[in-house]
Amino acid sequence: MDSDLLPLSRPGVDRDAHRRNHPDLIEELRASSSTRVVHVSDGRVAADQATTSGADQPRLRWHDPVPADALWIYLGRDEDADYLAAITSEQATTGLARGMDDPQGAVTSAELRMLTLRDIGWMLSGAEAGLAATALALANWHATHGFCPRCGAATDVVESGWVRRCPDDGSQHFPRTDPAVIMAITDPEDRLLLGHAAHWPEGQFSVPAGFVEPGESLESAVRREVLEETAVRVHEVTYAASQPWPFPASLMLGFRGRTDDREATPDGVEVTAARFVTREQIAEEWRTGQTRLPRPTSIACSLIEEWYGQPLPR
């Protein structure tokens, strides 16, 4: 599996990090008519519905009106433009239609919407998906890190939105990323392990996943999470690919794993159902609507498709 082909990992714009410390960069780019702005509000991005070859495909809306009190962040540049993120609150976008967080990735017909990246990431270009993922990750970080963890003082936004600095003790604080493992586990019959999380809609299944704990290797995290959630013992673990997942701040590290076990037992707390499935089972259950699988933006979908041998129906 190639990380560069995953929906949110595809090559994007030049992040142009050395330019972030230019003191007037944001003001200069805001004044330029050629600057493109990714508008983010409450975990969603402003997007248009563009019709291409008879199908509606979402595209980021570059020049959406943005309130004056937005938080501005420099995202980078390419040969066409410079890019900023404008982060606002829900109150600033109440006049826009709101996209529904459909688990199957459906996008409805409003011309202008605030849409979730989960729904549309796989349909955007690599550059647009990367810009939206970066903007959302930074928006989530700023929303929860407004105060210095050392002294509690309100921090200032510097380095074009990439650093928060404490005015009292001078400490600098940087965006965080939480590593999480996600894994396609197969048994001796090459059946795939799927689980249903307690908070998911009925019929929703995916491969196991979980956060890496302090002092733990990635491989150990794979084995521990699968054992804790499904009582399945994993031996062989190999790396597959990675993808950012800014909901709110994860880096999903994909793995393949093998087990000698043939039965799974859910823990009953985080996971309420767990089982090994064949390709024929999953195809029939998907066709009849009995089972719903992850939306195409997620690396979970890519791991399942790699095992399945072909793309899942969209």
C-alpha positions as CSV (number, residue, x, y, z in Angstrom):
1,M,0.0,0.0,0.0
2,D,1.3,3.4,-1.0
3,S,0.7,6.3,1.5
4,D,0.9,8.8,-1.4
5,L,-2.3,7.3,-2.8
6,L,-4.4,7.5,0.3
7,P,-7.0,10.3,0.2
8,L,-5.5,12.5,2.9
9,S,-1.8,11.6,2.3
10,R,-1.5,12.5,-1.4
11,P,1.2,15.0,-2.2
12,G,0.0,18.6,-1.8
13,V,1.3,22.1,-1.7
14,D,4.7,23.3,-0.5
15,R,4.3,24.1,3.2
16,D,7.0,26.8,2.8
17,A,7.8,26.6,6.5
18,H,10.7,29.1,6.4
19,R,8.3,31.9,5.4
20,R,6.0,31.5,8.5
21,N,8.1,33.8,10.7
22,H,7.7,36.8,8.3
23,P,5.9,39.3,10.6
24,D,3.6,40.8,7.9
25,L,3.0,37.6,5.9
26,I,-0.7,37.1,6.8
27,E,-1.6,40.8,6.2
28,E,0.2,40.8,2.8
29,L,-1.5,37.6,1.7
30,R,-4.9,38.7,2.8
31,A,-4.5,41.9,0.8
32,S,-3.6,39.9,-2.4
33,S,-6.4,39.0,-4.8
34,S,-4.5,35.9,-5.8
35,T,-4.5,34.3,-2.4
36,R,-6.7,31.3,-1.9
37,V,-8.5,30.8,1.4
38,V,-9.6,27.6,3.0
39,H,-12.6,28.5,5.2
40,V,-12.9,26.2,8.3
41,S,-15.7,26.4,10.8
42,D,-16.6,23.9,13.6
43,G,-14.9,20.9,11.9
44,R,-16.2,21.6,8.4
45,V,-14.8,23.3,5.3
46,A,-16.6,25.6,2.8
47,A,-17.1,23.8,-0.5
48,D,-18.9,24.1,-3.8
49,Q,-20.7,21.5,-5.8
50,A,-19.0,21.5,-9.2
51,T,-20.5,19.3,-12.0
52,T,-17.9,17.3,-13.9
53,S,-18.8,14.7,-16.5
54,G,-22.3,14.7,-15.3
55,A,-21.5,14.1,-11.7
56,D,-21.4,16.5,-8.7
57,Q,-17.9,16.7,-7.3
58,P,-17.1,18.9,-4.2
59,R,-14.4,21.5,-4.5
60,L,-13.1,23.8,-1.9
61,R,-14.6,27.3,-2.1
62,W,-11.5,29.6,-2.2
63,H,-13.1,33.0,-1.9
64,D,-15.9,32.4,0.6
65,P,-16.7,35.6,2.6
66,V,-14.9,35.4,6.0
67,P,-15.7,37.4,9.1
68,A,-13.0,39.9,10.3
69,D,-12.4,38.0,13.5
70,A,-11.3,34.8,11.8
71,L,-8.0,33.2,12.9
72,W,-5.7,33.2,9.9
73,I,-3.0,30.6,9.2
74,Y,-0.5,30.3,6.4
75,L,-0.8,26.9,4.8
76,G,1.8,27.1,2.0
77,R,2.1,27.8,-1.7
78,D,2.3,26.2,-5.1
79,E,2.9,27.5,-8.6
80,D,-0.6,28.8,-8.8
81,A,-1.2,30.6,-5.5
82,D,-0.5,31.2,-1.8
83,Y,-2.9,29.5,0.6
84,L,-4.4,30.7,3.9
85,A,-6.8,29.0,6.4
86,A,-9.5,31.2,7.9
87,I,-10.9,29.6,11.1
88,T,-14.3,30.9,12.3
89,S,-17.0,29.8,14.8
90,E,-20.4,28.4,13.9
91,Q,-22.1,31.7,14.5
92,A,-20.1,33.2,11.6
93,T,-21.5,30.7,9.1
94,T,-25.2,30.3,10.2
95,G,-26.3,31.5,6.7
96,L,-24.7,28.6,5.0
97,A,-26.3,25.2,4.4
98,R,-24.8,22.5,6.6
99,G,-23.8,19.1,5.2
100,M,-24.9,16.0,7.0
101,D,-22.3,13.7,8.5
102,D,-23.4,10.7,6.5
103,P,-21.4,7.5,7.3
104,Q,-21.5,6.5,3.7
105,G,-19.9,9.7,2.4
106,A,-23.0,11.0,0.6
107,V,-23.0,14.7,-0.5
108,T,-26.3,16.3,-1.2
109,S,-27.2,19.0,-3.6
110,A,-26.7,22.4,-1.9
111,E,-24.6,24.7,-4.1
112,L,-22.6,26.0,-1.2
113,R,-22.1,24.0,2.0
114,M,-19.9,23.5,5.0
115,L,-19.0,19.9,4.6
116,T,-17.0,17.4,6.6
117,L,-13.7,16.2,5.3
118,R,-14.7,12.7,6.3
119,D,-17.4,12.8,3.6
120,I,-15.6,14.6,0.8
121,G,-11.8,14.0,1.3
122,W,-11.6,11.1,-1.1
123,M,-13.3,13.2,-3.9
124,L,-11.1,16.3,-3.6
125,S,-7.8,16.7,-5.4
126,G,-4.7,15.7,-3.5
127,A,-3.8,19.4,-3.0
128,E,-7.2,20.4,-1.7
129,A,-7.5,17.3,0.6
130,G,-4.1,18.1,2.1
131,L,-4.9,21.8,2.6
132,A,-8.3,21.0,4.2
133,A,-6.7,18.3,6.5
134,T,-4.0,20.7,7.6
135,A,-6.4,23.6,8.2
136,L,-8.7,21.3,10.3
137,A,-5.9,19.9,12.3
138,L,-4.6,23.4,13.2
139,A,-8.1,24.7,13.9
140,N,-8.7,21.8,16.4
141,W,-5.3,22.5,18.0
142,H,-5.9,26.2,18.4
143,A,-9.4,25.6,19.8
144,T,-8.0,23.6,22.8
145,H,-4.6,25.1,23.4
146,G,-5.3,28.8,24.1
147,F,-3.6,28.8,27.4
148,C,-0.1,28.1,28.6
149,P,0.2,24.6,30.2
150,R,3.0,25.9,32.4
151,C,1.4,29.0,34.0
152,G,-2.1,29.3,32.6
153,A,-1.7,32.6,30.8
154,A,-3.5,33.2,27.5
155,T,-1.1,32.6,24.7
156,D,-0.4,34.6,21.5
157,V,-0.6,33.2,18.0
158,V,2.7,33.6,16.2
159,E,4.7,32.1,13.3
160,S,1.7,32.6,11.0
161,G,-0.5,30.4,13.1
162,W,1.9,27.5,13.7
163,V,3.1,28.4,17.2
164,R,1.4,29.7,20.4
165,R,3.8,31.7,22.6
166,C,3.2,32.5,26.3
167,P,3.7,36.3,27.0
168,D,4.5,35.6,30.6
169,D,7.1,32.9,30.6
170,G,8.2,33.0,27.0
171,S,7.5,29.3,26.3
172,Q,6.5,28.2,22.8
173,H,3.9,25.5,22.1
174,F,3.5,23.6,18.8
175,P,0.6,21.7,17.2
176,R,0.3,18.2,18.5
177,T,-0.3,15.0,16.6
178,D,-1.5,11.8,18.4
179,P,-0.2,8.5,16.9
180,A,-2.9,5.8,16.5
181,V,-2.6,2.3,15.0
182,I,-5.2,0.8,12.7
183,M,-4.9,-2.8,11.5
184,A,-6.1,-5.4,9.1
185,I,-5.9,-8.7,11.0
186,T,-6.4,-12.0,9.2
187,D,-6.8,-15.5,10.6
188,P,-5.4,-18.8,9.2
189,E,-8.2,-18.9,6.6
190,D,-7.5,-15.3,5.5
191,R,-10.7,-14.0,7.0
192,L,-10.6,-10.4,8.1
193,L,-11.3,-9.2,11.7
194,L,-14.0,-6.6,11.9
195,G,-15.5,-4.9,14.9
196,H,-18.5,-2.7,15.8
197,A,-17.8,0.1,18.3
198,A,-20.4,0.8,21.0
199,H,-21.1,4.3,19.7
200,W,-21.5,3.5,16.0
201,P,-24.8,3.1,14.2
202,E,-26.2,-0.4,13.9
203,G,-24.5,-2.4,11.1
204,Q,-21.4,-0.2,11.0
205,F,-18.1,-2.3,11.1
206,S,-14.4,-1.5,10.6
207,V,-11.0,-2.9,11.4
208,P,-9.6,-2.5,14.9
209,A,-7.8,0.8,15.9
210,G,-6.5,2.5,19.0
211,F,-4.1,5.1,20.3
212,V,-0.4,4.3,21.0
213,E,0.4,4.6,24.8
214,P,3.5,6.1,26.3
215,G,6.5,3.8,26.3
216,E,5.0,1.5,23.7
217,S,6.2,0.5,20.2
218,L,3.7,0.6,17.3
219,E,3.8,-3.2,16.9
220,S,3.1,-3.6,20.6
221,A,0.2,-1.2,20.3
222,V,-1.3,-3.2,17.5
223,R,-1.1,-6.4,19.5
224,R,-2.4,-4.8,22.7
225,E,-5.4,-3.0,21.1
226,V,-6.6,-6.1,19.2
227,L,-6.2,-8.3,22.3
228,E,-8.0,-5.8,24.6
229,E,-10.9,-5.2,22.2
230,T,-11.5,-8.7,20.7
231,A,-9.4,-11.2,22.7
232,V,-7.5,-12.1,19.5
233,R,-3.8,-12.7,19.8
234,V,-1.7,-11.2,17.0
235,H,1.8,-12.4,16.2
236,E,3.2,-11.2,12.8
237,V,2.8,-7.4,12.4
238,T,3.9,-5.5,9.3
239,Y,3.6,-1.8,8.4
240,A,1.2,-0.8,5.5
241,A,0.9,3.0,5.2
242,S,-0.1,6.2,7.1
243,Q,-2.6,9.0,6.8
244,P,-3.3,12.1,8.8
245,W,-6.7,12.1,10.5
246,P,-7.5,15.6,11.9
247,F,-10.5,14.5,13.9
248,P,-9.1,16.1,16.0
249,A,-5.4,15.4,15.8
250,S,-4.4,11.8,14.9
251,L,-1.9,10.3,12.6
252,M,-3.3,6.9,11.6
253,L,-0.5,4.3,11.2
254,G,-1.8,1.3,9.2
255,F,-0.6,-2.2,9.7
256,R,-1.3,-5.8,8.6
257,G,-1.4,-8.5,11.2
258,R,-1.7,-12.3,11.4
259,T,-3.3,-14.5,14.1
260,D,-3.7,-18.2,14.7
261,D,-7.1,-17.5,16.5
262,R,-10.3,-18.2,14.6
263,E,-12.8,-16.6,17.0
264,A,-13.2,-13.1,18.3
265,T,-14.8,-12.0,21.6
266,P,-15.7,-8.3,22.0
267,D,-14.8,-6.6,25.2
268,G,-18.4,-5.4,25.6
269,V,-17.4,-1.9,26.4
270,E,-15.6,-0.2,23.5
271,V,-16.5,-3.0,21.0
272,T,-19.9,-4.7,21.2
273,A,-19.4,-7.1,18.2
274,A,-16.4,-8.7,16.6
275,R,-16.0,-11.4,14.0
276,F,-13.9,-12.8,11.2
277,V,-15.5,-12.5,7.8
278,T,-14.8,-13.9,4.3
279,R,-14.8,-11.9,1.1
280,E,-18.0,-13.5,0.0
281,Q,-19.7,-12.6,3.3
282,I,-18.7,-9.0,3.2
283,A,-19.8,-8.7,-0.4
284,E,-23.2,-10.1,0.3
285,E,-23.7,-8.1,3.5
286,W,-22.7,-4.9,1.8
287,R,-25.1,-5.6,-1.1
288,T,-28.0,-6.2,1.2
289,G,-27.2,-3.3,3.5
290,Q,-26.7,-5.6,6.5
291,T,-23.1,-4.3,7.0
292,R,-21.8,-0.8,6.4
293,L,-18.0,-0.3,6.1
294,P,-15.8,2.8,6.5
295,R,-16.2,5.7,4.2
296,P,-13.6,6.0,1.4
297,T,-11.7,8.9,3.0
298,S,-10.4,6.7,5.8
299,I,-7.4,4.5,5.8
300,A,-9.6,1.8,7.2
301,C,-11.4,1.6,3.9
302,S,-8.1,1.2,2.0
303,L,-7.0,-1.6,4.4
304,I,-10.2,-3.5,3.8
305,E,-10.0,-3.0,0.1
306,E,-6.4,-4.2,0.0
307,W,-7.6,-7.4,1.7
308,Y,-10.8,-7.6,-0.4
309,G,-8.8,-7.3,-3.7
310,Q,-10.8,-4.6,-5.3
311,P,-12.5,-1.3,-4.5
312,L,-15.6,-1.5,-2.4
313,P,-18.9,-0.2,-4.0
314,R,-19.2,3.6,-3.5
